[in-house]
Structures are given as structure tokens and as C-alpha cells.
Amino acid sequence: MPQPTSTINLKGKRLDAISEHVDIADVVSRINGHIEQSLGGNGNGSYTYVIGNNGLGKSRILRELELSYADSTDDRVSSILCITNALYDRFDIGRNNQKIKYLGARNASNAVFHTAIDRALARYILMGIAETRRFIVRFSQAVGVEVSMKMPGVLRPDRKTLTEHVDRRKLKDVSVAQRLGSENLSIIKDLLHTTVKFKDVTKAKAAALLAFIDLNPEVVVQVKKKAHKLEYPFSELSSGEKNRILTAAKLLSHARNRCLILLDEPETSLHVHWQRTFHSSLVQMLNGISHFHVVVATHSPIIVSECSRLADVEVVVINDIEDAKTDSAIPPLTSEFSKASKIESYDGVMLDMFKIAPKNTKSIYERVTDILMDAVDGKLDSTEAKPRLRALLSTDGITKVNKNLILRALNVVSDSQFKALRDEIPG
């Protein structure tokens, strides 16, 4: 099928980008091509951001990418990390596939309860420590907090035996001692009535704690912010703080060479400052691994406008086709692939990717000026300039002043005297 070319105006330059009527399979295929380049390239990782409105299939794109590599015999992908903090996602968690590492909420039926979330967070941190002691240093640097955990004996001193602290269904007719082994059992007994500071946990203690946590005991994670002396229960943090800490723990404990990382809406509840630094933090956390590719599905224009500071990132813009008649749950789409390095500003993202004009934006004026200058330079004729100007008229939030500016520009490019004026310009 031919691929008509649309022009996105970014950073004062025209950027030719593929814009066509597509379905999700088309977008997945195109992203797969960039993932292949990451796997076979010079070892550096690369990033793709998929941005668009709700209901256009961004999460489904992540799912299809997950399945395309899970079902592949290509051993260049060692693991597929499916990372989300939302209770609802589209990842496929029903198949038994060793490549897939589902790091979300749906793998636990009681994930909405604080105890299950604390236990999952503790497990991610302990997995990282069991792999390397440096994990906890990198984790604390990434999120700016120190983390510890309280064992269940602190909460329920009336429980006299270890069996009373665990989910007995997990034991499967064996004792806690048999399940843990003598060495792990001794470690757990010493830690049961203490606050365990993760920075002091050895690999041996991490292994013992992981074995105990698999029996679903009560766990309370405590967080100490660097700017404060007090510790706070993880459950009492804001949702944005929780999401940031969970994402870092999941990523750092599982990211390895040749992994495909799929991140679904990491901006959920994040303050604008954390959205601004999201990509730089991501790059920092993945420093030291190679041949990886990250695909992020997001709604955040701040994340996308900032992601070009440290790397040449690909951005995929998904839009629906207005007034399209379809019975599908997902409307016909257009996709535009471009480089984030071409993005000039937050305002530019809002206008070019979401067709929204922020208050007091200068982007409309800049776009009109660019179109007129291109027309004067002979790069556009009136049949090309008019549709671009008319498209700006439908921008959400456009002011009356900017509408009048566009209408005047339309009159100019339609004026027969405009061609004569252009012909008089030297060169």
C-alpha cells in the first residue's frame, strides 16, 4: 500500500513523516523494525515513545509487541519486561512463557490491598539485592529515598510460630522449616521482630527473605525521604510517589542485556517535575546494559518534549480519523513516526501531536509564519499551503486572535497578487 507523506512542522523546519490510515498491526510492524535495529546494532539501547489520546490502542500495541517476541524463536531477546502500575492493562499474562516478566498488579488477586503491594515491592528490591549489592545504591539514587521493611512479628506479636505468619496454603503439607531450609530459617528467626534496612541486607539474607516472602507473610515497607528524618509507611505515600518507587524497583531488578522493556503509562499520578526528568532517570537506570529497546506508551506531552535531551528517541503519534464510520472498538488510525530531536518545545508537542493550543502559545503564530515563508520561497504553492492553514483552524483552544491571523494568511496565499510578489523576490 502506498504511504502518503504528511508534514509535521517542528522546530521551525518541515519534517516529513509517514502518515497513513493504519491498524495496530501496521504500527507494531514499524516499531518491530526499530527494535530489530537495537538488537543488532552497536550495543547501545534505544527508545520509542507512543503518544496519543485515550482509546486509540497504545496499550494494545504494547501487548502485540510482547506477544510478537514471546512467540518468536529469536534468542536475541532474553526477556520481555511488561511494566505497569495500573490495575488495568492489556498485557498477556495467561501464557507460560519464560521470556515474559509481567511486573504489574494483575498477577495477584488482592493487589489492591496495601499488604500485597508492599510485599511485591519488597520482593523486587530483594531480587535486585540477590543479583548485586549495588542494586540498592542505584535504587536509592534513582528515587531519592531509603527503604526498609518490617517483618510480621512487629505487627502481630501474639503470633508465636512462623506458621501463624504465613499463608498456610503456600506450604502444601510441609512445615515452614522444611520449606525454608535450616539456614534460611535461622536468618528469618533473627529478622522476624526487627526492622530490616535494605542497605544492610546481604545476598544470603536477601535469598532467605525472598523464600519467606513467597509464603505471603505480612510485610510493611517503610520509606525515608532524604529531605526528612522521619520514616513513612509506603502505603501512606502519594500515588505518584508509589508509582515512581515501584517503577524503579521493577526496572532495576529485572533489566538485563538484550531485554525488551514495555512501559505502560509511567506518568500516572507523577508530578510535572518527575515527568520532566522521567527520560533522564530511565537512561540512568539502564546505564550498563546493552542491546535493549524501551517502548513507552504515554499521554504526557511533558515526557515526550523532554525525552530528546539525552538521546535521539523515536516518537510515534497515534491519532484517530475524524468522522470515520466503523464498528470496531478501535477507530481507524493515522500514525506519524518522527525523531524527538526535532521537537522544539512543550507547546510544539501539544500543537503537533494533540492539536491543542495551550494558553498564550506562540506556536500558532510560528506555524503560520513558517507556511507563509515556505510559500514565498516557492517550497509550497497555494494548493499545499491552504490545507495546512485550514488544519490550524481546527486546533482545540485556539484564540480568536489566532483564528483571524490564519484567515488573513489564507487570504494572502489565495490572492493572485501573492504569486507576483513571490516572483519578484530574487533567488
C-alpha positions in Angstrom: 0.0 0.0 0.0 1.5 3.4 -0.8 2.4 5.6 2.2 1.2 9.2 1.7 3.5 11.7 3.4 2.3 14.3 5.7 4.4 17.2 7.0 4.7 18.0 10.7 6.2 21.4 11.4 8.7 21.0 14.3 11.4 23.4 15.4 10.7 25.7 12.5 11.5 23.0 10.0 9.3 20.7 7.9 9.6 17.1 8.9 8.4 14.5 6.5 6.8 11.7 8.4 4.8 8.7 7.3 1.1 9.4 8.0 -1.3 6.8 6.7 -4.5 5.0 7.6 -3.3 2.1 9.6 -4.3 -0.5 12.1 -2.4 -1.6 15.2 -0.6 -4.3 13.3 0.9 -1.7 11.0 2.3 0.3 13.9 3.6 -2.8 15.7 5.4 -3.9 12.5 7.1 -0.5 12.1 8.2 -0.4 15.8 9.4 -4.0 15.4 11.8 -2.7 12.7 13.4 -0.3 15.2 13.6 -3.0 17.9 15.5 -5.2 15.4 18.0 -2.4 14.9 18.5 -2.1 18.6 19.1 -5.9 18.9 21.6 -6.0 16.1 23.2 -2.6 16.5 26.3 -1.4 18.2 25.1 -2.3 21.7 23.5 1.0 22.7 19.9 0.8 23.8 17.2 2.9 22.1 13.8 4.2 23.0 10.4 4.6 21.3 7.5 6.7 22.8 4.0 6.1 21.6 1.7 9.0 22.4 -1.9 9.6 21.7 -5.3 10.1 23.2 -7.3 7.6 25.2 -8.9 4.6 23.5 -6.6 4.5 20.4 -4.8 1.3 21.3 -1.5 2.3 22.8 -1.7 -0.5 25.5 -2.8 -2.9 22.8 0.4 -2.0 20.8 2.5 -3.0 23.9 0.6 -6.3 24.1 1.2 -7.1 20.5 4.9 -6.3 20.8 5.0 -8.5 23.9 3.4 -11.4 22.0 5.4 -11.0 18.8 8.7 -11.6 20.7 7.3 -14.1 23.2 6.2 -16.3 20.3 9.4 -15.8 18.4 12.4 -18.2 18.3 14.7 -15.2 18.1 17.0 -15.7 21.1 18.4 -12.2 20.8 15.6 -11.1 23.2 16.4 -12.6 26.6 13.4 -11.2 28.4 10.3 -9.0 27.9 9.6 -6.7 30.8 5.9 -5.7 30.9 5.8 -2.8 33.4 2.7 -1.1 34.7 1.4 0.2 38.0 -2.2 0.4 36.9 -4.9 -2.1 38.0 -6.0 -2.4 34.3 -3.6 -3.1 31.5 -3.6 -5.1 28.2 -0.6 -7.3 28.8 -1.0 -11.0 28.2 -0.2 -12.8 31.5 -2.0 -16.1 30.8 0.7 -17.9 28.9 3.5 -19.9 30.4 6.5 -18.2 28.7 9.8 -17.8 30.4 10.7 -14.7 28.4 7.7 -12.7 29.7 8.2 -10.9 33.0 4.9 -9.4 34.0 5.5 -6.6 36.5 2.0 -5.4 37.1 -0.9 -5.7 39.5 -3.0 -8.3 37.9 -0.8 -11.2 38.9 -2.2 -11.0 42.4 -5.9 -11.3 43.1 -5.6 -9.0 46.1 -3.2 -6.5 44.6 -5.5 -3.6 45.6 -4.6 -4.3 49.3 -1.6 -2.5 50.7 -0.1 -5.7 52.1 0.1 -7.3 48.7 1.7 -4.1 47.1 4.2 -3.8 50.0 5.1 -7.5 49.6 5.6 -7.1 45.9 7.8 -4.1 46.3 9.9 -5.9 48.9 10.3 -8.8 46.6 11.5 -6.6 43.7 14.1 -5.0 45.9 15.3 -8.3 47.4 15.6 -9.8 43.9 17.8 -6.9 42.9 20.0 -7.3 46.0 20.3 -11.0 45.5 21.6 -10.2 42.0 24.1 -7.5 43.1 24.6 -5.5 46.2 25.0 -2.4 44.1 21.3 -2.6 43.3 20.2 -0.8 46.5 22.6 2.1 45.9 21.3 2.6 42.3 17.7 2.3 43.5 18.1 4.8 46.3 19.8 7.2 43.9 17.1 6.8 41.3 14.2 7.6 43.7 15.9 9.7 46.4 14.7 7.6 49.3 16.0 4.9 51.7 13.7 1.9 52.1 13.3 -0.7 54.9 10.7 -3.4 55.8 9.1 -4.6 59.0 8.6 -8.2 59.5 5.2 -9.5 60.6 6.2 -10.2 64.2 6.3 -6.4 64.7 2.6 -6.2 63.7 1.3 -9.3 65.4 3.5 -10.3 68.5 0.6 -12.6 69.6 1.6 -15.0 66.8 4.0 -17.5 68.4 5.1 -19.6 65.5 6.2 -18.9 61.9 3.3 -20.9 60.6 0.9 -18.3 62.0 2.6 -15.6 60.0 2.2 -17.2 56.5 -0.5 -18.3 54.1 -0.7 -22.0 55.0 -2.0 -22.8 51.5 1.5 -22.0 50.3 3.1 -24.7 52.5 1.5 -27.6 50.6 1.5 -30.0 53.5 5.1 -29.3 54.6 6.3 -27.2 57.6 7.8 -23.7 57.3 11.1 -25.2 58.4 11.1 -27.7 55.6 10.1 -25.1 53.1 12.8 -22.7 54.1 15.6 -25.0 55.0 17.7 -24.7 58.1 20.0 -21.8 57.0 17.2 -19.6 55.8 15.1 -20.5 58.8 17.8 -19.3 61.2 18.1 -16.0 59.3 14.3 -15.4 59.3 14.0 -16.0 63.0 16.7 -13.4 63.7 15.0 -10.8 61.4 11.3 -11.5 62.3 11.0 -8.9 65.1 13.3 -6.3 63.6 13.2 -3.5 61.0 15.2 -4.7 58.0 17.1 -2.0 56.4 17.7 -3.0 52.8 21.0 -1.2 52.6 22.3 -3.7 55.2 20.9 -6.8 53.6 23.4 -9.3 52.3 22.9 -11.6 49.4 22.3 -14.5 51.8 19.7 -12.5 53.8 18.0 -11.5 50.5 17.7 -15.1 49.5 16.2 -16.1 52.8 13.8 -13.2 52.8 12.7 -14.0 49.3 12.0 -17.6 50.3 9.9 -16.4 53.3 8.0 -13.7 51.3 6.9 -16.4 48.8 4.8 -17.7 51.7 2.8 -14.4 51.7 3.6 -13.1 55.2 2.5 -9.6 56.2 5.1 -7.1 55.1 5.2 -3.3 55.7 7.7 -1.3 53.7 8.9 1.9 55.3 10.3 4.9 53.2 12.6 7.5 54.5 12.9 10.6 52.2 16.4 12.1 52.0 15.0 15.5 52.9 13.3 14.2 56.1 14.3 12.3 59.2 11.0 10.5 59.6 10.0 7.2 58.0 6.7 6.8 56.4 4.8 3.6 55.5 4.8 3.0 51.8 1.0 2.8 51.9 0.8 6.4 53.1 2.8 7.9 50.3 1.1 9.7 47.4 0.1 7.6 44.4 2.8 9.4 42.4 5.5 8.6 44.9 4.3 4.9 45.0 4.3 4.7 41.2 7.8 6.2 40.9 9.3 3.8 43.5 7.6 0.7 42.1 8.7 1.5 38.5 12.3 2.0 39.6 12.2 -1.3 41.6 10.7 -3.3 38.8 13.1 -1.9 36.2 16.3 -2.1 38.2 15.6 -5.6 39.5 14.8 -7.1 36.0 16.6 -5.1 33.3 19.4 -7.2 31.6 21.2 -7.2 28.3 19.0 -7.9 25.3 15.7 -7.1 27.0 12.6 -5.6 25.6 11.1 -3.1 28.1 7.4 -2.2 27.6 6.3 0.6 29.9 2.6 1.4 30.1 1.6 5.0 31.2 4.5 5.6 33.6 3.3 9.2 34.1 0.3 8.1 36.1 0.0 10.5 39.1 3.5 11.8 38.6 4.2 15.5 39.4 5.2 17.5 36.4 8.8 17.7 37.7 9.0 13.9 37.8 7.5 13.8 34.3 10.2 16.2 33.1 13.0 14.1 34.5 11.4 10.7 33.6 13.5 10.0 30.5 16.8 11.1 32.1 16.1 8.8 35.1 15.3 6.0 32.7 18.6 6.4 30.9 20.4 6.5 34.2 18.8 3.3 35.5 19.6 1.4 32.2 23.2 2.5 32.2 25.4 -0.5 31.9 23.2 -2.8 29.9 23.3 -3.2 26.1 21.2 -4.2 23.1 17.9 -3.2 24.8 14.8 -1.4 23.5 12.3 0.5 25.5 8.8 1.2 24.3 6.8 3.7 26.4 3.0 4.2 25.9 2.1 7.6 27.3 -0.3 10.6 27.3 2.3 13.0 28.6 3.5 15.8 26.3 6.0 16.8 29.0 7.7 13.4 28.9 7.8 13.5 25.1 9.0 17.1 24.9 11.9 16.3 27.3 12.9 12.9 26.1 15.2 14.3 23.3 17.7 15.9 25.7 19.8 12.8 26.2 19.1 10.5 23.2 17.8 10.5 19.7 14.4 9.0 20.6 11.7 7.9 18.1 8.2 9.2 18.7 5.1 7.6 17.3 2.0 9.8 17.3 -1.3 7.9 17.1 -4.5 9.8 16.1 -7.9 8.7 15.1 -9.6 9.7 11.8 -12.3 12.2 12.5 -15.8 11.2 11.4 -14.7 7.7 10.4 -17.6 5.2 10.3 -16.6 1.8 11.9 -18.0 -0.9 14.1 -14.6 -1.6 15.6 -13.8 -0.7 19.3 -10.7 1.0 18.0 -11.3 3.6 15.3 -9.2 3.8 12.1 -5.9 5.4 12.9 -3.1 7.5 11.5 0.4 7.1 12.7 3.3 9.5 12.4 6.9 8.4 13.1 9.4 11.1 13.8 12.5 11.9 15.8 12.1 13.5 19.2 15.2 15.6 18.5 13.0 17.6 16.0 10.7 18.7 18.8 11.2 22.3 19.8 9.0 22.7 22.9 6.1 21.5 25.0 3.9 23.9 23.1 5.0 22.2 19.9 4.1 18.8 21.2 0.7 20.0 22.2 0.0 21.5 18.8 1.6 19.0 16.5 0.7 15.8 18.4 -2.6 16.6 20.2 -3.9 19.5 18.0 -4.2 21.6 21.2 -3.2 25.3 21.6 -2.0 26.0 25.2 -2.9 29.4 26.6 -0.8 32.2 25.2 1.1 29.9 23.0 3.2 31.4 20.2 3.2 28.1 18.2 0.2 29.1 16.0 1.9 32.3 15.0 5.1 30.4 14.3 3.3 27.8 12.2 1.5 30.5 10.1 4.8 32.3 9.6 6.6 29.1 8.5 3.8 28.3 6.0 3.9 31.8 4.5 7.7 31.9 4.3 7.7 28.5 2.6 5.1 29.8 0.1 7.2 32.9 -0.5 10.3 30.8 -1.0 8.5 28.6 -3.5 8.5 25.5 -1.4 4.7 25.5 -1.3 2.1 26.6 -3.7 -1.4 27.7 -2.7 -2.9 24.2 -3.0 -0.4 23.0 -0.4 -0.4 26.0 1.9 -4.2 26.3 2.2 -4.9 22.8 3.7 -2.2 23.4 6.3 -3.6 26.7 7.3 -7.1 25.3 7.4 -5.9 22.4 9.6 -4.7 25.0 12.2 -8.2 26.5 12.4 -9.5 23.3 14.0 -6.9 23.4 16.8 -8.6 22.9 20.2 -8.2 26.0 22.3 -7.3 28.4 19.5 -8.0 32.1 20.3 -10.0 34.5 18.2 -6.8 36.5 17.5 -5.1 33.4 16.1 -8.1 32.5 14.0 -8.1 35.9 12.5 -4.4 35.6 11.8 -5.0 32.3 10.0 -7.9 33.7 7.9 -5.7 36.6 6.9 -3.0 34.2 5.9 -5.5 32.2 3.8 -6.5 35.4 2.0 -2.8 36.2 1.3 -2.0 32.8 -0.3 -5.3 32.9 -2.2 -4.5 36.4 -3.6 -3.4 36.5 -7.2 -1.0 39.3 -6.3 0.8 36.8 -4.0 2.3 34.9 -6.9 3.5 38.2 -8.4 5.1 39.2 -5.1 6.8 35.8 -4.9 8.2 36.1 -8.4 9.7 39.5 -7.6 11.9 38.0 -4.8 15.5 37.4 -6.0 16.9 33.8 -5.9 
